[in-house]
């Protein structure tokens, strides 16, 4: 049951974030959430290629 409660909590937090008004802090946080995984994947691929 802990997985279900975790998913529900994440969903509720995401919906609260999505319904909040547009502000610079929100836009920067969203950009950071998208940019960080892309950088990590690029580093992994660069190391894997040698």
Rosetta blueprint (number, residue, H / E / L):
1 X L
2 X H
3 X H
4 X H
5 X H
6 X H
7 X H
8 X H
9 X H
10 X H
11 X H
12 X H
13 X H
14 X H
15 X H
16 X H
17 X H
18 X H
19 X H
20 X L
21 X L
22 X L
23 X L
24 X H
25 X H
26 X H
27 X H
28 X H
29 X H
30 X H
31 X H
32 X H
33 X H
34 X H
35 X H
36 X H
37 X H
38 X H
39 X H
40 X H
41 X H
42 X H
43 X H
44 X H
45 X H
46 X H
47 X H
48 X H
49 X H
50 X L
